[in-house]
Amino acid sequence: MEYLEFNKTICGVNLHLNAIDFQSECPFELTNATVSADFFQIFFLKKAEGFLQLNDEKIALKPNSIIFISKHQHHSWHADVATFEGQLLLFQDNFLNDFFSDQYFIFRLLYFYQTEFPLAIEVAPSYMDDNLLKLREIKHELVHPKSDSVHIIRSLLYYILISLNRNYFEINKFNEAISLDNTAYQFRKLVEKHIYTHQRVEDYVGMMKISRISLNKAVKAQFNVTVTDFIKSRLLFEVKMKLIHTSKTISEIADELHFSESNHLSRFFKLKTGQSPKEYRIDYQNGIYS
């Protein structure tokens, strides 16, 4: 599987941020081979045909749809790019966190690192057009920078990302779009970093130096799930990705994810999915989940 690294000099831009118009002379290559990347991608599709295989989900490409791909997520495109009309926004998370002086900014966006809710939304044509216009303005400032360009880019980018977060929040009925309390975001960041080795609530309570009750209250308020369910959902997602995108045995996956025994992983997986890991892998290979 190919791993894509961010090219900050592509399409006349020298930054860890870019906006690419599919109708321009600098299209972003989309491949039907499975790839992952070290950057985040948001596809604003005014028109498109085909489908995207993202993680273990098949997403039909529809007009006026927006698709969110987090870094390291496995995806492959099965579409004719010539039918695409719209733009792609891509960036690296460290750049974004620094750009907004907020170490948790990427974790405040509900559509990234998301394992419970859909990674695509449909929006009104007017909302799509407004975003495409703002992306064109960002691109202009990136290609033709002036002394105040950074302020314009920051303002437009912030508006786009937070507006998308509000839409995603309203569509999927989260409790809150963005909380002023960083507890839930700190927890989310730690889970992304330590899910391979730390899978107990007590692990994160210890890291954060917070009571279990306080942590659960903050996570429940922001993500509408308990801390335990959040961790288990993220762990289940990782197991699925190993089953789908690697040829590792159940025992090897159990070792990598620090299960004490492979049958513990199998019991956990069957409890959550109703299938054994082997059954899930076979069904996916046979196209049951496509």
Secondary structure, DSSP 4 states (H G I P E B T S, - for coil): -EEE---TTGGG--SSEEEEETTSSSPPP--SS-EEESSEEEEEEEE--EEEEETTEEEE--TTEEEEE-TT--EEEEE-GGG-EEEEEEE-HHHHHHHTT-TTHHHH-TTSS-SSS-SEEE--HHHHHHHHHHHHHHHHHHHS--TTHHHHHHHHHHHHHHHHHHHHHHHHT-S-S--S--HHHHHHHHHHHHTTT--SHHHHHHHHT--HHHHHHHHHHHHSS-HHHHHHHHHHHHHHHHHHH----HHHHHHHTT-SSHHHHHHHHHHHHSS-HHHHHHHHHTTTT-
